[in-house]
Amino acid sequence: MADLNPYLSFRTEARQAMEFYRSVLGGELVVNVFGEFPDMVQSPDQQDLVMHAQLTTDDGLVLMASDSPDGMPYEAPQGFSVSLSGNTQARTQEVWDALSEGAQITMPLDTPPWGGTFGMLVDRFGIPWMLHGDPE
């Protein structure tokens, strides 16, 4: 079976973002840096940038990310959201409370016409999120 997973790109904040997401979602975080692979980056000050990070939560969610060292194109995220749904409303509120620290709230977490809870924000790392808690 194939997997479809969000893969986030950052200029230099992938490690901080992924550690933050681990604190919010739990799970195991594995991080590989460019310095582990010879000749991946030319500048010594970019050896510790994240080449690949993967967060795998206990309930099977997978979120991946990397940094974009000099010489690699980078544009700020736009035109997508990381959507997290299927949790209870209580768990959705917990995740919302954590993600919203330092975030720009684009739609407050509330009861939408289709039931449950729903909200949208752009987290402190510039990543847009949509959260939906199942109706109880």
N, C-alpha and C positions, 0 to 999 in steps of 0.2 A: 504494500500500500504506500502511495506517495504521501509526503508531508507538505503542508503549506504553512510556513512560519514567517512572522514579521522579522525582517532583518534591518536594523536601524543603523544609519550612518551618522557619525559625528565628526567634527573637525579634530578635537582632542579630548573630548569628555566621555568617551565610551566607558572607561573603567568606573568613573564616578556615577554615571547614569545606571550602569548595570548593578553596581553595589546598592544603589538606591532602590532599584526595582526588586532586588533580592530582599531588601529590608521590608518592602511592601508586600510582595507575593510569596516570600519564602522560597525554599528550594535550594538547589546546588548550582553554584556559579563556577564555570571553568573559563579561564582567561589565558590566551596566548598573545604574546607581544611580538612585534616585528623583530626585535633583537634575537629571538630564538631561531630565526631563519636567516642564514647568511645572505647578504646582498639585497635584502628586501627594502631597506631604506639606506640612503647614503649618509644622512646626517646623524652623528652620534646622539644628538639631543632628541631624536625621534625613535630611538631603540625601544623605549618603554611604552610607546603608543600601542593600542590594542589592534592586533591583526584580526583576531576573532574572539568573541566572547559568546558563551551560551549559558543561559539560565534555564534550567529544567525544574519545574515545580513538582511537588508531590502528587498533584492531580493531573500531571501530564502536559501542562502548558510549556511551550518552548518559545523563548524570545532570544534573538541573536543580535549582535552589534559589532561594529568595528569603527576605528578611527580612520581618518583620511589624511595621511602624511603629505608633506609638500610634494608636488609633482602629480598628485592624484586629484582629479576634479572633485569639488564638494559644493553642494548647494544646500541651504537650510531646508528642512522638511516642509513639504507643501503638497496639498492634494490627496492626503490620506489620513486615516486615523487608526490607531490600534484599538480594536474593539474587544472588550472583555464582557462576556455575558454568561448566563447560566448559573450564576451564584445566587445564594439567598439574598434578600434585601439587606439583611444584617451584615453579611460579608461584603456586599457591594458598598455599603456605607463605610466599613472599615478601610477598604481599598481607596475609596474616594477621599476619605479624611487624610490618608497618608499621601496620596498622589497630589492632592490640592495644596500641600504645603509649598508655597512659593510659586504656585501655578496661576495662570490666567483662566478664570472660569468663563467659558463661552456659553454654557447653559447649566444653571444650577441643578444639582441632583434633586429630582422631584418626581411626582407621579405623572407619567405621560398618559395620553388617551388610551393606549393599548394595555395599561396596567403595569404593575411592578414599580420599579424606580429606574430613572434614566437621567444621565447628565453627561456633559462634555466639558473638557478642559484641555489646555495646553500646559504640560508640566514644566518645571523649572529648567529642563534641558531642551525645551522647544518641541517636544513630541506631543502631537494631538492624541487624545484618548476619548473613547466613548464607552461609558459603563452602563450596563443594564442588569438590574436585579430582577429575578423571576417573581411574578406575582405569587403571593402566599395563599 
